């Protein structure tokens, strides 16, 4: 059986690194994170972007697959007409 987990991007990386490594040490097959701009009670605390978080997690894990549950698309501003 393959088990997955969700790790919210609410930790500064010094602590977050340990969380991702611990998930891998526990044997999780996949770990996901959210890409929301803010989420419920965590909106006033640290909240990192999904892509930078997964990039950092990939650097400190070896076997675990990584992914997003939700990814917010960034809306690009329209070009100003000249």
C-alpha positions as CSV (number, residue, x, y, z in Angstrom):
1,X,0.0,0.0,0.0
2,X,1.3,3.5,-0.8
3,X,0.5,6.3,1.6
4,X,0.6,10.0,0.9
5,X,0.6,13.0,3.2
6,X,-0.1,16.8,3.0
7,X,2.5,19.2,4.4
8,X,1.3,22.7,4.6
9,X,3.9,25.4,3.7
10,X,3.7,27.1,7.1
11,X,7.2,26.5,8.4
12,X,10.3,28.5,7.9
13,X,12.7,26.4,5.9
14,X,14.9,25.5,8.9
15,X,12.0,23.6,10.5
16,X,10.2,22.8,7.2
17,X,13.2,20.8,6.0
18,X,13.0,18.5,9.0
19,X,9.2,18.0,8.4
20,X,9.8,16.9,4.7
21,X,12.7,14.6,5.7
22,X,10.6,13.1,8.5
23,X,7.8,12.4,6.1
24,X,10.2,10.5,3.9
25,X,11.7,8.7,6.9
26,X,8.2,7.5,7.9
27,X,7.9,5.9,4.5
28,X,5.4,8.1,2.7
29,X,5.3,7.5,-1.0
30,X,4.1,11.0,-1.9
31,X,3.9,14.4,-0.1
32,X,1.7,17.2,-1.3
33,X,1.5,20.9,-0.5
34,X,-1.0,23.6,-1.2
35,X,-0.4,26.6,-3.4
36,X,-3.2,28.8,-2.0
37,X,-2.3,32.5,-1.4
38,X,-3.6,32.1,2.1
39,X,-5.5,29.5,4.0
40,X,-7.9,29.9,6.9
41,X,-6.2,30.3,10.3
42,X,-2.7,30.3,8.8
43,X,-3.3,33.6,6.9
44,X,-1.5,35.7,9.5
45,X,1.6,33.5,9.7
46,X,4.3,32.4,7.3
47,X,3.0,30.8,4.1
48,X,5.4,29.9,1.4
49,X,4.6,29.3,-2.3
50,X,4.1,25.7,-3.5
51,X,6.8,25.7,-6.2
52,X,9.6,27.1,-4.0
53,X,8.6,24.7,-1.2
54,X,8.6,21.7,-3.5
55,X,11.9,22.8,-5.0
56,X,13.5,22.9,-1.5
57,X,11.8,19.6,-0.5
58,X,13.3,17.9,-3.6
59,X,16.7,19.0,-2.5
60,X,16.4,17.3,0.9
61,X,14.5,14.1,0.0
62,X,15.5,11.2,-2.2
63,X,12.6,8.7,-2.8
64,X,9.4,10.5,-2.0
65,X,7.3,11.9,-4.9
66,X,6.2,15.5,-4.5
67,X,3.2,17.4,-5.8
68,X,0.6,20.1,-5.3
69,X,-3.0,19.6,-4.3
70,X,-4.0,23.1,-5.3
71,X,-1.9,25.5,-7.3
72,X,-3.0,29.1,-7.7
73,X,-2.5,30.5,-11.1
74,X,-0.8,33.9,-11.1
75,X,-2.7,36.4,-13.1
76,X,-0.4,38.5,-15.1
77,X,-1.3,42.2,-15.6
78,X,-2.4,43.3,-19.0
79,X,0.2,45.2,-21.0
80,X,-0.4,49.0,-20.9
81,X,-1.6,50.3,-24.3
82,X,0.9,52.8,-25.7
